[in-house]
Amino acid sequence: MKYAVDENGYYGNFGGSYIPEMLYPNVEELRVRYLDIINESSFQKEFEYLLKQYVGRPTPLYFAPRLSEKYKSKIYLKREDLCHTGAHKVNNTIGQILLAKELGKQKIIAETGAGQHGVATATVCALMGMECIVYMGEVDIERQRPNVERMKLLGAKVVPATSGSKTLKDATNEAMRHWISHPEDTHYIIGSVVGPHPYPDMVTQFQSVISEEIMKQLEEQEDTQNPDYVIACVGGGSNAAGAFYHYLNNEEVKLVAVEASGKGNATGQSAATTVLGKPGVLHGSKTLLMQTDDGQVVEPYSISAGLDYPGIGPIHAHLFETGRVHFESATDQEAMEAGVELSRLEGIIPAIETAHALAALAKLNLKKSDVVVINLSGRGDKDLDTYIKWGEY
């Protein structure tokens, strides 16, 4: 597969495993064993059972008539917001908790920004009876309070990250520090297509169920497996990796990734990595990231906690560099307006992360015959406080 990871963990110029020596045994164990484990028939059987009976897959592919009328094209929404826990994140946490069990780990750690990955991790730990610690930026704890309470209710310990911008990057730093101190009994469930190899590929594999379902569902509804566009938001980029996966080698399908440009890419308050970033190493892999001339990470900003990250996954850096994926960015204002618009037109309140993907509709030159699939990666319950404070509806 042209855009797949190679045997050294690279997507073109990006990827690899840049880790402290203390983490080498953990990461190497994963690298050596993950493909064999996840391809075992017993693993696949349990994974598919839980996705169907616990998560609620397949999620619907909903034709959005009023949104389609507004943008004069045929728009479908892949309803990942209807997954148990309210977002696509649980596809990955189900896969990784089964992997952790197979590796004999007893404890789980995770990082979270918007809280959806934290909730999904706490959920599967409760399901499997495993200890769970979730690191979350102090700022994100305040703006995503409902998810913090959900994690605690599920039995997880939520640890605030108080350094730097006190957001997702800093939570990831703290989770990695914890893993270094507890390598033998702990598995780190990374929530996105970031981190050292094999995490970007592993998370992509678990999320690829999204595009697998889109192909089947579109054939039922449009008599073709291939839309003209697939659109998804990108922070680290797990929902986009899943939605794009089965279309990567089909150049006729246009893939659109939407980053958060915060208050504008020229304001110093943005998280649009492909606009503002350059190659460097972040959280264990070589990728594109926002950094100063001397290599210090630039603090990102977005109204969306899940897109507030200074880099993108190495698979997306490669897809950007090769031109296979077209990258757009949406400001806070554009995203919030798009979120309110979907709420009013279709009765679906999206997560603010997802609203960035919806904002791309106004930026694309769509034709009436175009079939467009938007990955509706999460629901907006967790963001009601942000919608209320924004107040322009």
Rosetta blueprint (number, residue, H / E / L):
1 M L
2 K L
3 Y L
4 A L
5 V L
6 D L
7 E L
8 N L
9 G L
10 Y E
11 Y E
12 G L
13 N L
14 F E
15 G E
16 G L
17 S L
18 Y L
19 I L
20 P L
21 E H
22 M H
23 L H
24 Y H
25 P H
26 N H
27 V H
28 E H
29 E H
30 L H
31 R H
32 V H
33 R H
34 Y H
35 L H
36 D H
37 I H
38 I H
39 N H
40 E L
41 S H
42 S H
43 F H
44 Q H
45 K H
46 E H
47 F H
48 E H
49 Y H
50 L H
51 L H
52 K H
53 Q H
54 Y H
55 V H
56 G L
57 R L
58 P L
59 T L
60 P L
61 L E
62 Y E
63 F E
64 A L
65 P H
66 R H
67 L H
68 S H
69 E H
70 K H
71 Y H
72 K L
73 S L
74 K E
75 I E
76 Y E
77 L E
78 K E
79 R E
80 E H
81 D H
82 L H
83 C L
84 H L
85 T L
86 G L
87 A E
88 H L
89 K H
90 V H
91 N H
92 N H
93 T H
94 I H
95 G H
96 Q H
97 I H
98 L H
99 L H
100 A H
101 K H
102 E H
103 L L
104 G L
105 K L
106 Q L
107 K E
108 I E
109 I E
110 A E
111 E E
112 T E
113 G L
114 A L
115 G L
116 Q H
117 H H
118 G H
119 V H
120 A H
121 T H
122 A H
123 T H
124 V H
125 C H
126 A H
127 L H
128 M H
129 G L
130 M L
131 E E
132 C E
133 I E
134 V E
135 Y E
136 M E
137 G E
138 E H
139 V H
140 D H
141 I H
142 E H
143 R H
144 Q L
145 R H
146 P H
147 N H
148 V H
149 E H
150 R H
151 M H
152 K H
153 L H
154 L L
155 G L
156 A L
157 K E
158 V E
159 V E
160 P E
161 A E
162 T L
163 S L
164 G L
165 S L
166 K L
167 T L
168 L H
169 K H
170 D H
171 A H
172 T H
173 N H
174 E H
175 A H
176 M H
177 R H
178 H H
179 W H
180 I H
181 S H
182 H L
183 P L
184 E L
185 D L
186 T E
187 H E
188 Y E
189 I E
190 I L
191 G L
192 S L
193 V L
194 V L
195 G L
196 P L
197 H L
198 P L
199 Y H
200 P H
201 D H
202 M H
203 V H
204 T H
205 Q H
206 F H
207 Q H
208 S L
209 V H
210 I H
211 S H
212 E H
213 E H
214 I H
215 M H
216 K H
217 Q H
218 L H
219 E H
220 E H
221 Q H
222 E H
223 D L
224 T L
225 Q L
226 N L
227 P L
228 D L
229 Y E
230 V E
231 I E
232 A E
233 C E
234 V L
235 G L
236 G L
237 G L
238 S H
239 N H
240 A H
241 A H
242 G H
243 A H
244 F H
245 Y H
246 H H
247 Y H
248 L L
249 N L
250 N L
251 E L
252 E L
253 V L
254 K E
255 L E
256 V E
257 A E
258 V E
259 E E
260 A E
261 S E
262 G E
263 K L
264 G L
265 N L
266 A L
267 T L
268 G L
269 Q L
270 S L
271 A L
272 A L
273 T H
274 T H
275 V H
276 L H
277 G L
278 K E
279 P E
280 G E
281 V E
282 L E
283 H L
284 G L
285 S E
286 K E
287 T E
288 L E
289 L E
290 M L
291 Q E
292 T L
293 D L
294 D L
295 G L
296 Q L
297 V E
298 V L
299 E L
300 P L
301 Y L
302 S L
303 I L
304 S L
305 A H
306 G H
307 L H
308 D L
309 Y L
310 P L
311 G E
312 I L
313 G L
314 P H
315 I H
316 H H
317 A H
318 H H
319 L H
320 F H
321 E H
322 T H
323 G L
324 R L
325 V E
326 H E
327 F E
328 E E
329 S E
330 A E
331 T E
332 D H
333 Q H
334 E H
335 A H
336 M H
337 E H
338 A H
339 G H
340 V H
341 E H
342 L H
343 S H
344 R H
345 L H
346 E H
347 G L
348 I L
349 I L
350 P E
351 A L
352 I H
353 E H
354 T H
355 A H
356 H H
357 A H
358 L H
359 A H
360 A H
361 L H
362 A H
363 K H
364 L L
365 N L
366 L L
367 K L
368 K L
369 S L
370 D L
371 V E
372 V E
373 V E
374 I E
375 N E
376 L E
377 S L
378 G E
379 R E
380 G H
381 D H
382 K H
383 D H
384 L H
385 D H
386 T H
387 Y H
388 I H
389 K H
390 W H
391 G L
392 E L
393 Y L
